[in-house]
Amino acid sequence: MKELLDGKLSPEEIADDPVLASLAERIYGSEFLEDVGISRGSTKRALAEQFSDIDGEDLLIEVIPDEGVPLPMPGDMPPVPTATFDLEEGDEEGRSLLGMVQIGAGFTGLITVIVNLFYGLGNFVATCPKVSHDTCGVSMKLNWMDFFRMDEYIAWSESGSIGIPDIGLAILCMALMWKGIRK
């Protein structure tokens, strides 16, 4: 077999042995046999004749007994591993301080966003003076993008109007709470 793979066998040696010819055909393809001048028909007939001469006991086929291989019984199986956690004295299951702060900050921020949307933070903090614009003192919702200009009318709008910064800040607060819960 090694000589066949290394290419050290002559075409005559391959043609004389039907098993080698069959292996060469499987390894190198039928074109290889035709190129070196070996007829596929003669090697197949020789191979069939060779196997018909062999007794049934010598075909290298493993016969499995009727009773088969015994399967292990449940009592023979190893025990199922279980996850056990050994908590030492003083160890407690719970959230870390950072997780608690994140939950608290996220919850406070979310409540602030909701109160600002539907009631208005202008009811709790000073708005712009009424003399600067008609909407001052009437529009009570703080616009988050202009929170640093609370003394100007542009920072305030009507309660109930939802903007992109309101949605973004609410999502950010919920993500902060989620992160705190997972810690």
N, C-alpha and C positions, 0 to 999 in steps of 0.2 A: 504494500500500500504506500509506504514511504517513497519507494522508488518510482511509483506511478505519479505521486504528487511532485516529486523532484524532477520528473521528466527524464529519468535514466533508463526507462524501458523502451525497447525498440517496438515499432508497429507490429512486427511478427510475434513478439512475446505477448503483446496485448491481444492479438487476434487468436493466439493459441489458447488463452485462458478466458473462457466466457465470463467469468466473474469479474476479471480485470477489465474486460471490454465493456461490461455493463457499468462498472464504476467509472470508467473513463467517459462513457457517454453521459452519465449523470453529472460528473464534475465539469467536463469540458464542453459538453453539448454534442449533438449528433453531427454538426458540421466538422468538428474535430476528427471524428471517425472517418468521415468521407474524405477529408483532406489527407489523412495518412493512408488511405486505401483499405480500410476495414469495412466490410459489408455488414450492415446492421442485421440483415436477415440471417446470415450464417451464425452470428454470435448469439442471436436470440434463440435459434434452434438448438445450438449447442448448450446454451444455458438451460433450456427446457429439458433437454435430454439428461443433462447432468443432475437436475433436481428430481427427475422421475426415477433415476437410479437409486436415490437415497431413500433409506427407510424412513418411516414416519417418526421414529424416535430421535432421529439425528438432524432435525430441521432447525434446531436452536430456538424452538418455540417453548416457552415456559408454560407448563400445565399447572393451573391453580387447583388445589384439591377442592372437592365439593363442599366440605365444611367451611372453607374460607378462613380468613384471618379473624380471630376473635376480637371483638370490639371491647374497649375498656368499660367496665361498669361504673356507675356514678360513685360508688364507694372507693374505687381505685383512683379517682381523679384527685388532684391536689386541691386544697381549699381555695375558695375565691378570695382574692385579696380585698381588704376593706380599707377605706381611707379613715384614718384616725388622727385626730388633732389633739396633741397634748398641750394644754394651756398651763403654763406655770402660774404659780400664785402671783397675783398682781397684774397678769396679762388680762386685758379685757378686749372683747370684740367691740369695735365702734369706729366712728369716723375720727379722722385726725383733726387737729385744730384748723388747718388750712381748708379741709373739706367743709367744716362747719362755717367758716368765714365765707367761703365761696357760695354756699347755699344761702346764707343770710344776705350777702350782697346782691346776689341774683334775685332773690325774692323781693328785697326792698326796691331794687331797680325796676322790676316788673310792675310792682304796685304803683310806683311813681309814674311810670309810663301810662298805665291804665287810668289813674286819677287825672293825669294831665290831659289825656284824650277826651274823657267824658265829663270832667268837672272843671278842669283848668287849674294850673298852678298859680295863675294870677289871683286866685281867691286866697292864697296863702302868702305870697310875696308881693312886693310893690311892683306895679307895672309902670309904664311911661306916664308922664304927666298929661292930663287931659288937654292942655293947651297946645301940645305939640302935634296932635292928630285927632281926628274924629273917633277913631277906633280905640284909642287909649282908654283903659278902664272898662271897655265893653268886650273886647276880645281877650279872653282869659287863658287860652292855650299857648304854652310856651313852644316856640319853634326851636327844636334841638340844635339846628345848624347855626342859630343866632343867639344862643343862650348867654354869650358874653356881652350882648348889647341889650340887656333887659330894660334899659332906660329909654330905648327908642321903639317906635311903633312897629318897625319891621320884625321885631322879635316875637310879636304876638299875633295870633290868629283866632278864629272862632272855635269854640269847643265843639268836638265831634268831627272835625276835619282830620282825616288820617293822611299822613305823608310817609314818604319812603324812610326818612330818618326815624320816625316812630316805629315802623315795622323792623328796621335794622336794629334799633336799640332793644326792642322786645325780644328779638331772636338772640341777641348777644346775652341778655340777662338769663334767658332760658338755657342757653348753652353753658353759662357759668354755673347755674344751679345743677344742671346735668353732670357737669364735671365734678362738682362738689359731692353729689350723690354717689358717684362711682368711686370716689376715694375712700 
